[in-house]
């Protein structure tokens, strides 16, 4: 079993809880960070810019992605340029379409040509990846975030498509494929095995990295003990003698 230190894939932490982000920042295995407005809302963030600048005051040496949240392209561009100004390690997240389903390709082209590193997000099809590559500047770093976990949620195996996405990026040496929305630690292994460049995962998943290669017999015994201890702590009782009578 491969060890986490032997991964070729970059591990990013996905979240918006400051304490959790800084906890992952202390882990040398974590190469970068991602977040989004939904995660921020769940974490109770009320001031987007203040939150981002606070995090960036500590995290200055690893990639971190912040997303625009406007729906009109001109406003998206203004937000993107502001976000990009926050730090040289910032990747600006641009959704593949707006809420009307209009492809953001022209905006991607404008920003990429201006040297702004982008993280194109909410991608779920190979066709979207192929479209995006036509608008990327080959000299500007870009992350292509394909939501493999959401693809799997529909009952489809995302691995064949992720492999094709990798091939679609062959002519873009500065574009990296990111496996987004993993559901379990196994997804990290799968993404690493196919040569995916990056995977972003929640802290709950990343904390399971120490389970890699764990002896399953030992794990079984630990599980039995956990059930026993929790039943004892809960004070559960059954009068088995009366039932038997």
Buried (B, 14 or more C-beta within 10 A) or exposed (E): EEEBEEBEBBBBBBBBBBEBBEBBBEBEEBBBBBBBBEBBEEBEBEEBEEBBEEBBEEBEEBBBBBBBBEEEBEEBBEBBBEBBEBBEBBBBBBBBBBEEEEBBBEBBBBBBEEEBBBBBBBBBEBEBBEBBBEBBBEEBBBBBBBBBBBBBEEEEEBBEBBBEBBEBBEEBEBBBBBBBBBBBBEBBBBBBEBEBBBBBBBBEBBBBBEEBEEEEEEEEEEEEEEEEEEEEEEEEEEEEEEEEE
